[in-house]
Amino acid sequence: MEYVDVAIVGGGPAGSSAAEAAAARGADAVVLEKGVPRADREGTGPDSTDAAGLLDYWLDIMGFDAAEFPDDVVLSELEGAKFYGPDSELALTETGIDAAYDGFGFTMHRARFDDWLRRRAVDAGADYRVGVSVTGVETDLAASPRHTVRLANGENLETDYLVLADGPQRTVTGGTLDQFLPEGRTMSEIMPSNTANHIAYQEHRRMPEELFDPDFIEFWWGIMPGHTAYPWIFPNDPPVARIGLTMPIGLDIDDYDVSEWDLLRDDDEGIPRGNEYVRRLLERQFPEYDVADFPLVEDRGKSKGTETYPISSTRPIDSPVGAGIAVTGGAMGATSAFHEGGDHVAVRTGKIAGRLAAEERLERYNAEWHAAIGDEVLRNVTFADLVRDWGPRDWDRAFKTANDLMDARGIKADAALRGGLHGLELVVKYKWGKFGYRDGKYVQLREDEYAV
């Protein structure tokens, strides 16, 4: 049976970054990637899991300089983001977080980004295998090597260090971690896919040139039901944009007053499908145009210009590092449906895991990822909790006071005073939420809960 120093399950941003970091330090690193087809990629590769945009400080989290990105990866350099409530609007031109990148951020071609990370891993010496399905992992802590990675083709691997980077569906991570959970607990209970994930849908559409804005990403809040459910428009290469949405899985339309939500209709028998939501968004925002004026660009995305994918919408977990296992990126719940993206935390956690595995110091992984991305996770889970029960009027109220609550450096107490009682209420709830998650309490499965 083949032995490798570091086996990595999943070849997306986390997996490729782990492979590069491990191979660069001399480890025999192998990436096992199932592979999916895309219309905009030759052959198969990793699945897409976000709308493919990066903010300025995210590059610092990833450890990349913007100049490193190939020209064909970057699509539109952004000046800011626009946020809309049902009857309100807020524009931000700074994230308010220190960053080396001199700009707000940029949108990017996700498949080319994935392939670039793959090339970096291969150039560092990693073995990146596409079309390889992992069926499970068996661990014997008394054995050497500790892990047997079962492959669908029967060509199994043995390793002492395992990096799980299989994304928010956790098809391999779930069963692997179940081996170390106390009796009666399973990962499907802790992070069930139908509640711990959102579903995202987007279409690549050619916009009328007079409507295409290459400088801003746009988000609409409070016009469709569901916690952190929102549609967006992301500019690609002019005049193509990605128009899509994120929403929880398994919503029941009977739980909502249809009249309150702009993208619902009285005759809806259930929550609309993604393509119907996109059509209604276009009709709402551009009433003087027909949907046909926004044709699909069918040689983009996964299938004829469309993409559907899961996004983690839960709190992260620690890894059973005593067993030589690190869970990274979306599989660990470190990505966020609140801000629609997680490439930056996937890359960073992958880099940490790969480096420590190669150095045979993986026991440091949990401490290092907390130090590296803890502030980002803390912000996201706190904001997600803050807006959990918001309806349309709450979003309008928030955006109408947001210009007083926010400056270029973030939420300020004196700005809250200018925002009135509602401003104070929001700041207090946010600060209290962050306090409650202090010292890593945002983790929902701690290292000491594993039976290792």
Summary of the structure (lengths in Angstrom):
residues: 452
radius of gyration: 21.8
end to end distance: 25.3
largest distance: 69.0
contacts: 1573
relative contact order: 0.17
helix: 35%
strand: 25%
